[in-house]
Amino acid sequence: WSDPMLASFNEILYLLESGEHNVRCLVLTGEGRGFSSGANLTAKSKEDEAKPFRHSVVEQGVLTLKYHPLMYRLRDLPFPFLSVVNGPCAGVGMSFAMAADMCTMSDNAYFLQAFRNVGLVPDGGATYLLPRKIGWARSMELILLGEKVHADKALEYGLCNYVFPQDKLMEESLKVAKKLATGPTKTLGMIRQLMWSSFNNSYEEQLRMEAKMQHKAFTFNDTKAAMKAFASKKKPVFKGE
């Protein structure tokens, strides 16, 4: 992840959030043979590092300035987010992949918590997301040993939802994305909020939040249409409304 890539990704998210393009699912994958080798640790420009994103007002270090705004925005997306890991996925690239609602992998892909191999601690939310996905013991193993977790093991651990042959990866992953994109988008967005909130809420708080959002869901056009379709024993067609 270089500075230009981070800035470009931030701008794309700004366009998606604007609602102008009626986006109903975000798919994130890598170009070429890999998903991400992590942050670019060799390109250094103090002037660039000090610049926040155009839409950020935070004035601190590079992680706070450039990575954290992206992680927050991915968390707060109003529609589903699918990561498609097409090859090696290391360092902060793994944090981006883990931030997705669902993840598919090619059968020759792997995850790697590479930070310890260069004397660094995990970042991009890795120490928050990883133990919540796969538990304490396995997370410590991945982080402390810095060894590859291949696709079959990633599936077993719960780091991904599906593993597909490399030559079928995008075809099969886009089928998953299509199912997400043709769902009740506003409701799926609220489900995302509920799931993220569950990490920090008490049981009582989560029950209250569910009730509040359920009340709101009943007002959506998609929900009303789906209930009519259910009563008529027809398949609902969701329009994201």
C-alpha positions in Angstrom: 0.0 0.0 0.0 1.7 3.2 -1.3 0.6 6.7 -0.7 -0.9 7.1 -4.1 -2.9 3.9 -3.7 -4.2 4.9 -0.2 -5.2 8.3 -1.5 -6.9 6.8 -4.6 -8.8 4.3 -2.4 -9.9 7.1 -0.1 -11.2 9.1 -3.1 -13.1 6.0 -4.4 -14.8 5.5 -1.0 -15.8 9.2 -1.0 -17.5 8.7 -4.3 -19.2 5.5 -3.2 -20.4 7.2 0.0 -21.9 10.1 -1.9 -24.7 7.8 -3.1 -24.4 9.1 -6.7 -23.6 5.7 -8.2 -26.1 3.6 -6.4 -23.5 1.1 -5.2 -24.9 -1.9 -3.4 -21.7 -4.0 -2.7 -18.0 -3.2 -2.6 -15.6 -5.8 -3.9 -11.9 -5.4 -3.0 -9.3 -7.5 -4.7 -5.7 -7.3 -5.9 -4.3 -6.7 -9.4 -2.0 -9.3 -10.7 -0.8 -12.3 -8.8 -1.4 -11.0 -5.2 -3.9 -9.2 -3.0 -1.4 -7.1 -1.1 2.2 -7.4 0.2 1.4 -4.9 2.9 2.5 -1.3 3.4 5.3 0.1 1.2 8.1 0.5 3.7 10.7 1.7 1.3 9.0 4.8 -0.3 9.6 7.7 2.1 8.4 11.3 1.6 8.1 13.2 4.8 6.2 15.9 3.0 3.7 13.4 1.7 3.5 11.5 5.0 2.5 14.7 6.8 -0.5 15.3 4.4 -3.8 14.1 5.6 -6.4 12.8 3.1 -8.5 15.6 1.5 -11.5 14.6 3.7 -9.5 14.0 6.9 -8.9 16.6 9.6 -6.8 14.5 11.9 -3.2 15.7 12.5 -1.1 12.9 13.7 1.2 10.1 12.4 0.9 8.2 9.1 -1.3 5.4 10.5 -3.8 7.9 11.9 -3.6 10.1 8.9 -3.9 7.6 6.1 -4.8 4.1 7.2 -7.3 4.8 10.1 -9.7 6.9 8.0 -10.0 4.1 5.5 -10.6 1.5 8.1 -13.3 3.6 9.7 -15.0 4.2 6.4 -14.9 0.5 5.5 -16.5 -0.3 8.8 -19.2 2.3 8.3 -20.1 1.4 4.7 -23.9 1.4 4.2 -23.7 -1.7 1.9 -21.9 -5.1 2.0 -18.2 -5.4 1.5 -16.5 -8.5 0.0 -12.8 -9.1 -0.1 -11.5 -11.4 -2.8 -8.0 -12.6 -1.9 -6.4 -13.6 -5.2 -2.9 -14.4 -3.9 -0.5 -13.4 -1.1 -2.1 -11.2 1.5 0.3 -9.8 4.1 0.7 -7.1 6.7 -1.8 -4.3 6.6 -3.3 -5.8 3.4 -4.6 -8.6 5.7 -6.2 -6.0 7.9 -8.1 -4.6 4.9 -9.2 -8.2 3.9 -10.4 -8.9 7.5 -12.4 -5.7 7.6 -14.7 -7.1 4.9 -18.1 -8.7 5.8 -17.2 -11.8 3.8 -14.0 -13.1 2.2 -13.2 -15.5 -0.7 -9.8 -16.9 -1.5 -8.1 -18.6 -4.3 -6.7 -22.0 -3.5 -3.1 -20.8 -3.9 -3.5 -17.7 -1.7 -2.3 -17.2 1.8 -2.5 -14.8 4.7 0.7 -13.6 6.5 1.0 -11.5 9.7 4.4 -10.3 8.5 4.9 -7.5 11.0 7.1 -9.4 13.5 9.4 -10.4 10.6 10.5 -6.8 10.2 10.3 -5.9 13.9 6.9 -4.2 13.8 3.6 -4.7 15.7 0.4 -5.4 13.7 -1.6 -2.4 12.6 -4.6 -1.5 10.6 -6.8 -3.0 13.3 -5.3 -6.5 13.0 -5.1 -7.0 16.8 -8.8 -6.1 17.1 -10.1 -8.1 14.2 -8.0 -11.2 14.3 -8.8 -12.5 17.8 -12.5 -11.7 17.2 -12.5 -13.8 14.0 -10.4 -16.8 15.1 -9.8 -16.6 18.8 -6.9 -15.7 21.1 -4.6 -18.8 20.7 -4.7 -18.9 16.9 -4.3 -15.1 16.7 -1.2 -15.2 18.9 0.2 -18.0 16.8 -0.2 -16.1 13.6 1.1 -12.8 15.0 4.0 -14.1 17.1 5.4 -16.7 14.6 4.7 -14.7 11.4 4.1 -17.8 9.3 1.9 -18.2 6.2 -1.7 -19.4 6.6 -2.7 -21.0 3.3 -6.2 -21.0 2.0 -7.4 -24.3 3.3 -6.2 -23.5 6.8 -7.7 -20.0 6.5 -11.0 -21.6 5.7 -10.7 -23.9 8.7 -9.8 -21.1 11.0 -12.7 -18.9 9.8 -10.6 -16.2 8.1 -12.5 -16.7 4.8 -15.9 -18.0 3.8 -15.0 -19.8 0.5 -12.0 -21.1 -1.3 -12.2 -21.4 -5.1 -9.7 -22.6 -7.7 -7.6 -19.7 -9.0 -9.1 -19.8 -12.5 -12.6 -19.7 -11.1 -12.0 -17.2 -8.3 -13.5 -14.0 -9.8 -16.3 -15.8 -11.5 -17.4 -17.5 -8.2 -16.7 -14.5 -6.1 -18.8 -12.2 -8.3 -21.7 -14.7 -7.8 -21.4 -14.0 -4.0 -21.1 -10.3 -4.7 -24.2 -10.4 -6.9 -26.2 -12.0 -4.1 -25.1 -9.4 -1.7 -25.7 -6.6 -4.2 -29.3 -7.7 -5.0 -30.3 -8.0 -1.4 -32.2 -5.4 0.8 -29.3 -3.0 0.8 -30.4 -0.7 3.6 -31.2 -3.6 5.8 -27.9 -5.2 5.1 -26.2 -1.9 6.0 -27.9 -1.9 9.3 -26.9 -5.6 9.9 -23.3 -4.4 9.4 -23.8 -1.8 12.1 -25.3 -4.3 14.5 -22.5 -6.8 14.0 -19.8 -4.2 14.5 -21.5 -2.8 17.5 -21.8 -6.2 19.1 -18.0 -6.2 19.7 -18.5 -3.5 22.4 -22.1 -3.5 23.4 -23.5 -5.3 26.4 -26.3 -7.9 25.8 -28.9 -5.3 26.9 -27.5 -2.6 24.6 -27.5 -4.9 21.7 -31.1 -5.9 22.3 -32.1 -2.3 22.3 -30.1 -1.6 19.2 -31.8 -4.5 17.4 -35.2 -3.3 18.4 -34.5 0.2 17.2 -33.2 -1.0 13.8 -35.9 -3.5 13.4 -38.5 -0.7 13.8 -36.6 1.3 11.1 -36.4 -1.7 8.8 -40.2 -2.0 8.7 -40.2 1.5 7.0 -38.0 0.5 4.0 -39.7 0.0 0.6 -37.7 -3.2 0.1 -39.1 -4.6 3.3 -42.7 -3.7 2.5 -42.3 -5.2 -1.0 -40.7 -8.4 0.4 -43.6 -8.8 2.8 -46.1 -8.5 0.0 -44.1 -11.0 -2.0 -44.0 -13.4 0.9 -47.8 -13.2 1.3 -48.2 -13.9 -2.4 -45.6 -16.7 -2.3 -43.4 -14.9 -4.8 -39.7 -14.2 -4.7 -39.0 -10.6 -3.6 -37.0 -8.2 -5.9 -34.9 -5.9 -3.8 -34.1 -2.4 -5.2 -32.0 -1.1 -2.4 -34.7 1.3 -1.2 
